[in-house]
Amino acid sequence: MIDLKQELKRQAFKEGFDDVGICVPTSIPLARPRLYQFLSSNYHGTMEWMEKRSEWRSNPFRLWPEARSIIMLADSYSQPANSIANLKNVDKGTIALYARNKDYHNLIKKRLKRIGRWLIQQKPRTEIKVFVDTAPVMEKPLGQAAGIGWQGKHTNLINRKIGNWFFLGAIFSTLELTPDEPEGDHCGSCRRCLDICPTNAFPKPYQLDATKCISYLTIEHKGPVPEHLRKSLGNRIFGCDDCLQICPWNKFAKLGKETRYHARDELQSPSLKKLARLNDQEFRELFRGGPVKRIGRNRFVRNVLYAIGNSNLGELLPEALKLKTDPDPTVADAARWAEKQLVISRDQI
C-alpha cells in the first residue's frame, strides 16, 4: 500500500511545484479576527469584494463545508531581474516581476487540476476544489498552517528554501490527510521590508494598509491616485517589489522552473514614451495573456503618466500634453499632473 500523503507530495514536485504542505480547515483560527481588524480599519480601500465575502474568506468551512484537508502548494517565480535597480531608470517603467510574462492563474490551475485528478484516481470517492487567488481563500495563513512558510513583517509568505518569490495554489479535498506542522516566524529583528516601503504602508510589523500600498494603488485602485502619494510611485507602473526584493531570505532562492514566468525582454524596462502612446488595441496586444491586461489601458496609462511626472525629464513633456485631452478623465487628470511636475522641475533648473 502506498503512503498516500508522501506520494501526493511527489506528484506535486513532478508537476513543478517547489513546496507542498497540508493543513485542515480549522488551522487558521486567528484569520477571522485579523481580517475583521483589517476591514474595520478600512485598510482594504476600494476592494469591496473583501468585505462582501468576508465570512467565506475567514472560514474555509463556510466556503466548502465538506472540506476535510487543504493542500497548499508553492510555485517559485524567482528571477535574476532586480526591480529596485530599475527605479533609477527614470525614462523607463518598472513592472512587478510576477507580471512580466504569462498570468500565473491559468498556469497553476491546470497543474492543480492534474494533481486533483491523480488524487481522485487513488481515492475515487474523493471530491476536490482548486483555487488560485481568485476565490475568497486566505492563502497566506493557510500556507503558514501547512508549513509552506511564515507571514513576514511585510505580510507576504516567506519560505526558508525559496525566499518570498512564489505563488500559492490550494486544493480543498474531502479526503482526510494528516496535516503538516505549521511554520514558525523567522524574521527576528529584521525590518528591512518595513523601512524600504516608499509610502510607509505598514502601520506596524505584520500589518498592511493597502490604501498606501503601491501594488494596490497601481492595480486595484480605480480613478485618480491621491496626490500626496503620486511622487512616491516613482516609475512603478504596475505593482511594487520593494519589500519582497529586500528580504534577506531571498539569498536561498533559485531561479523559478516555469519559464513562462520569466520576464519578456520588452517588459524588463519598458520605455515610458512608448507606453504612453498605447491605444486600447496596442495595450491588449502588448499584454496579451499576462496579468497587466486586466487593469485595462486607461488605468495603465494613468500609472505611466505618474511615472512621467516623476521623471524630471523635459523630453517626456509632449507625451503628457498629448494626453491632457484623453477621453478618460483619470488619464487626463494624470496628464495635467505630469505636465505640472515637469514644468516645475524645468523651472527649477
C-alpha positions as CSV (number, residue, x, y, z in Angstrom):
1,M,0.0,0.0,0.0
2,I,1.4,3.4,-0.9
3,D,1.8,6.2,1.6
4,L,-0.8,8.5,0.0
5,K,0.4,11.7,1.6
6,Q,4.1,11.2,0.5
7,E,3.0,10.1,-3.0
8,L,0.8,13.2,-3.2
9,K,3.8,15.3,-2.5
10,R,5.9,13.5,-5.0
11,Q,3.2,14.2,-7.6
12,A,3.2,17.9,-6.6
13,F,7.0,18.1,-7.2
14,K,6.7,16.2,-10.5
15,E,4.3,19.0,-11.6
16,G,7.0,21.5,-10.9
17,F,5.8,22.9,-7.5
18,D,8.6,24.0,-5.2
19,D,6.9,23.1,-1.9
20,V,3.8,21.5,-0.7
21,G,2.1,21.1,2.7
22,I,-1.2,20.1,4.2
23,C,-3.5,21.7,6.8
24,V,-7.1,21.3,7.8
25,P,-9.9,23.9,7.5
26,T,-9.7,24.7,11.3
27,S,-6.0,25.5,11.1
28,I,-6.4,29.3,11.0
29,P,-8.4,30.4,14.0
30,L,-6.7,33.8,14.1
31,A,-7.6,34.6,10.5
32,R,-11.1,35.8,11.2
33,P,-10.3,38.4,13.9
34,R,-7.3,39.7,11.9
35,L,-9.3,40.0,8.7
36,Y,-12.1,42.0,10.6
37,Q,-9.5,44.2,12.2
38,F,-8.1,44.9,8.7
39,L,-11.6,45.7,7.3
40,S,-12.7,47.8,10.3
41,S,-9.5,49.9,9.8
42,N,-10.5,50.5,6.2
43,Y,-7.2,49.2,5.1
44,H,-8.9,47.4,2.2
45,G,-9.7,50.7,0.5
46,T,-12.0,50.2,-2.5
47,M,-11.7,46.4,-2.6
48,E,-15.3,45.9,-1.6
49,W,-15.1,42.2,-2.6
50,M,-13.0,41.5,0.5
51,E,-15.8,42.7,2.7
52,K,-18.7,41.1,0.8
53,R,-17.2,37.6,1.1
54,S,-15.5,38.1,4.5
55,E,-17.4,35.2,6.1
56,W,-16.2,32.8,3.4
57,R,-12.8,34.2,3.4
58,S,-12.3,33.9,7.2
59,N,-13.5,30.4,7.5
60,P,-12.7,27.6,4.9
61,F,-15.7,25.6,6.2
62,R,-18.0,28.4,5.2
63,L,-16.6,28.3,1.7
64,W,-16.9,24.5,1.4
65,P,-18.4,22.6,4.4
66,E,-17.4,19.2,3.1
67,A,-13.7,20.0,3.0
68,R,-11.5,17.9,5.4
69,S,-8.0,18.7,4.1
70,I,-6.3,21.6,2.4
71,I,-3.3,21.0,0.2
72,M,-1.2,24.2,-0.2
73,L,1.4,24.4,-3.0
74,A,4.2,27.0,-3.7
75,D,5.3,27.8,-7.2
76,S,8.5,29.9,-7.4
77,Y,8.8,32.8,-10.0
78,S,12.2,33.9,-8.8
79,Q,14.2,35.7,-11.5
80,P,17.6,37.4,-11.8
81,A,16.0,40.8,-12.6
82,N,16.1,43.5,-9.9
83,S,13.1,45.8,-9.7
84,I,14.8,48.2,-7.2
85,A,17.7,48.7,-9.6
86,N,15.3,49.7,-12.4
87,L,13.9,52.5,-10.3
88,K,16.9,54.6,-11.3
89,N,16.0,54.4,-15.0
90,V,13.5,57.3,-14.8
91,D,12.7,57.2,-18.5
92,K,11.6,53.5,-18.1
93,G,8.7,51.9,-16.3
94,T,9.0,49.3,-13.6
95,I,6.6,46.4,-13.7
96,A,6.4,43.9,-10.7
97,L,8.4,40.7,-11.5
98,Y,5.4,38.4,-11.4
99,A,3.6,40.4,-14.1
100,R,6.3,40.5,-16.8
101,N,5.1,37.4,-18.7
102,K,2.2,35.0,-18.6
103,D,-0.6,35.1,-16.0
104,Y,0.1,32.7,-13.2
105,H,-3.6,31.9,-12.5
106,N,-4.1,29.7,-15.6
107,L,-0.7,28.1,-15.4
108,I,-1.1,27.0,-11.8
109,K,-4.7,25.9,-12.0
110,K,-4.0,23.4,-14.8
111,R,-1.4,21.7,-12.7
112,L,-3.6,21.7,-9.6
113,K,-6.3,20.0,-11.6
114,R,-3.9,17.3,-12.7
115,I,-2.8,16.7,-9.1
116,G,-6.5,16.6,-8.1
117,R,-7.3,14.1,-10.8
118,W,-4.5,11.9,-9.6
119,L,-5.8,12.1,-6.1
120,I,-9.3,11.0,-7.2
121,Q,-7.8,8.1,-9.1
122,Q,-6.3,6.9,-5.8
123,K,-9.4,7.5,-3.8
124,P,-12.4,7.5,-6.3
125,R,-14.9,8.9,-3.8
126,T,-12.8,12.0,-3.1
127,E,-14.1,15.4,-4.2
128,I,-11.8,18.4,-4.7
129,K,-11.9,22.1,-5.4
130,V,-8.9,24.1,-6.7
131,F,-8.2,27.7,-6.0
132,V,-5.6,30.2,-7.3
133,D,-6.0,33.7,-5.8
134,T,-9.5,34.4,-7.3
135,A,-11.8,32.8,-4.6
136,P,-12.3,34.1,-1.0
137,V,-9.4,31.9,0.3
138,M,-6.8,33.2,2.8
139,E,-3.9,31.5,1.1
140,K,-1.1,33.0,3.2
141,P,-2.4,31.9,6.7
142,L,-3.3,28.5,5.2
143,G,0.2,28.4,3.7
144,Q,1.7,29.0,7.1
145,A,-0.5,26.4,8.7
146,A,0.6,23.9,6.1
147,G,4.3,24.6,6.8
148,I,5.0,26.3,3.5
149,G,6.4,29.4,5.1
150,W,5.5,32.2,7.5
151,Q,3.9,35.6,7.0
152,G,6.8,38.0,7.3
153,K,6.5,41.6,8.6
154,H,5.6,42.6,5.1
155,T,2.6,40.2,5.4
156,N,3.8,38.1,2.5
157,L,4.7,34.4,2.9
158,I,8.4,33.6,3.2
159,N,9.9,30.1,2.6
160,R,13.3,29.3,4.0
161,K,14.3,27.4,0.8
162,I,12.9,29.7,-1.9
163,G,12.6,33.1,-0.3
164,N,9.4,35.1,-0.9
165,W,9.2,35.0,-4.7
166,F,6.4,32.4,-5.1
167,F,2.7,32.0,-5.9
168,L,0.3,29.9,-3.9
169,G,-2.3,27.4,-5.0
170,A,-4.8,25.4,-2.9
171,I,-6.6,22.1,-3.3
172,F,-9.5,21.6,-1.0
173,S,-10.4,17.9,-0.5
174,T,-13.0,15.8,1.2
175,L,-10.2,13.3,1.9
176,E,-8.7,13.4,5.4
177,L,-5.0,13.7,5.3
178,T,-2.6,14.1,8.2
179,P,-1.7,17.8,8.4
180,D,1.9,19.1,8.5
181,E,3.4,21.1,11.2
182,P,2.9,24.9,10.8
183,E,5.9,27.1,10.1
184,G,7.2,29.4,12.8
185,D,8.3,33.0,12.4
186,H,12.0,33.5,11.3
187,C,12.1,37.3,10.7
188,G,13.8,38.0,14.0
189,S,14.7,41.7,14.5
190,C,15.0,42.4,10.7
191,R,12.8,45.2,9.5
192,R,14.2,45.9,6.0
193,C,10.9,45.3,4.3
194,L,9.2,47.9,6.6
195,D,11.9,50.5,6.2
196,I,12.1,50.4,2.4
197,C,8.4,50.9,1.7
198,P,8.1,54.2,-0.2
199,T,4.7,55.1,1.1
200,N,5.0,53.8,4.7
201,A,2.2,51.3,4.1
202,F,2.9,49.2,7.2
203,P,1.3,50.8,10.3
204,K,3.3,48.3,12.3
205,P,5.1,44.9,11.6
206,Y,2.7,42.3,10.2
207,Q,0.1,44.8,9.2
208,L,-0.5,46.4,5.8
209,D,-2.6,49.4,5.0
210,A,-3.4,48.6,1.4
211,T,-4.6,52.2,0.7
212,K,-1.0,53.2,0.8
213,C,0.5,50.2,-0.9
214,I,1.8,50.9,-4.4
215,S,0.6,47.5,-5.6
216,Y,-2.9,48.4,-4.6
217,L,-2.7,51.9,-5.9
218,T,-1.4,50.9,-9.4
219,I,-3.6,47.8,-9.8
220,E,-6.7,47.7,-7.7
221,H,-7.4,51.4,-7.2
222,K,-9.7,52.9,-9.8
223,G,-9.7,56.6,-10.5
224,P,-7.0,59.2,-9.6
225,V,-4.4,58.2,-7.1
226,P,-4.4,60.6,-4.1
227,E,-2.0,63.5,-5.0
228,H,0.1,63.2,-1.8
229,L,1.1,59.6,-2.9
230,R,1.9,60.2,-6.5
231,K,5.5,61.2,-6.1
232,S,6.2,58.0,-4.1
233,L,5.2,55.9,-7.0
234,G,8.4,56.8,-8.8
235,N,8.4,54.8,-12.1
236,R,6.4,51.9,-10.7
237,I,3.7,51.4,-13.3
238,F,2.3,48.0,-12.2
239,G,2.8,46.7,-8.7
240,C,5.8,47.1,-6.4
241,D,8.5,44.6,-5.4
242,D,10.5,46.7,-2.9
243,C,9.5,44.8,0.3
244,L,10.0,41.4,-1.5
245,Q,13.2,42.3,-3.2
246,I,14.9,43.5,0.0
247,C,14.1,40.3,2.1
248,P,17.4,38.6,3.1
249,W,15.8,35.2,2.8
250,N,15.9,35.5,-1.0
251,K,19.6,34.6,-0.8
252,F,18.3,31.0,-0.8
253,A,16.0,31.5,-3.8
254,K,16.7,29.6,-7.0
255,L,15.6,30.5,-10.5
256,G,11.9,29.5,-11.0
257,K,11.5,26.5,-13.1
258,E,8.5,27.8,-15.1
259,T,10.0,29.7,-17.9
260,R,6.6,31.4,-18.8
261,Y,7.0,33.4,-15.6
262,H,10.4,34.7,-16.7
263,A,10.3,38.3,-17.9
264,R,9.8,39.1,-21.6
265,D,12.6,41.3,-22.9
266,E,10.2,44.1,-23.8
267,L,8.8,44.2,-20.3
268,Q,12.1,44.3,-18.4
269,S,12.5,48.0,-18.5
270,P,9.9,49.4,-21.0
271,S,10.1,53.0,-22.4
272,L,7.6,55.4,-20.8
273,K,7.4,57.3,-24.0
274,K,6.2,54.2,-25.9
275,L,3.9,53.1,-23.2
276,A,2.2,56.5,-23.0
277,R,1.3,56.2,-26.7
278,L,-0.5,52.9,-26.4
279,N,-4.1,52.9,-27.6
280,D,-6.5,50.2,-26.3
281,Q,-5.8,47.7,-29.1
282,E,-2.0,48.1,-28.7
283,F,-2.2,47.8,-25.0
284,R,-4.2,44.5,-25.3
285,E,-1.7,43.2,-27.8
286,L,1.4,44.0,-25.7
287,F,0.0,42.4,-22.6
288,R,-2.0,39.6,-24.1
289,G,-2.0,36.6,-21.7
290,G,-0.4,38.5,-18.9
291,P,-1.6,40.0,-15.5
292,V,-1.2,43.6,-16.6
293,K,-4.0,43.3,-19.2
294,R,-6.7,43.0,-16.5
295,I,-6.4,46.7,-15.4
296,G,-7.1,48.0,-18.9
297,R,-5.4,50.7,-21.0
298,N,-6.7,53.7,-19.1
299,R,-5.6,52.7,-15.6
300,F,-2.2,51.6,-17.0
301,V,-1.6,54.8,-18.9
302,R,-2.6,56.7,-15.8
303,N,0.2,55.0,-14.0
304,V,2.6,55.7,-16.9
305,L,1.8,59.4,-16.6
306,Y,2.5,59.5,-12.9
307,A,5.9,57.9,-13.8
308,I,6.5,60.6,-16.5
309,G,5.6,63.3,-14.0
310,N,8.2,61.8,-11.6
311,S,10.9,61.5,-14.2
312,N,12.0,65.2,-14.2
313,L,12.7,64.7,-18.0
314,G,11.5,67.6,-20.1
315,E,11.7,65.3,-23.2
316,L,8.7,63.5,-21.9
317,L,6.5,66.6,-21.6
318,P,5.0,66.2,-25.1
319,E,3.6,62.9,-24.0
320,A,1.8,64.5,-21.1
321,L,0.5,67.3,-23.3
322,K,-1.0,64.9,-25.8
323,L,-3.0,63.1,-23.1
324,K,-4.5,66.1,-21.4
325,T,-7.5,65.7,-23.7
326,D,-7.8,62.0,-23.4
327,P,-11.4,60.8,-23.3
328,D,-10.8,59.1,-20.0
329,P,-11.0,61.7,-17.2
330,T,-8.5,59.9,-14.9
331,V,-5.9,59.7,-17.7
332,A,-6.5,63.4,-18.5
333,D,-6.1,64.3,-14.8
334,A,-2.8,62.3,-14.6
335,A,-1.6,64.1,-17.7
336,R,-2.2,67.5,-16.2
337,W,-0.4,66.5,-13.1
338,A,2.6,65.2,-15.0
339,E,2.7,68.4,-17.0
340,K,2.7,70.4,-13.8
341,Q,5.5,68.3,-12.3
342,L,7.7,68.6,-15.4
343,V,7.2,72.3,-15.7
344,I,8.1,72.8,-12.1
345,S,11.3,70.7,-12.5
346,R,12.2,72.6,-15.7
347,D,11.8,75.9,-14.0
348,Q,14.0,74.8,-11.1
349,I,16.9,74.1,-13.3
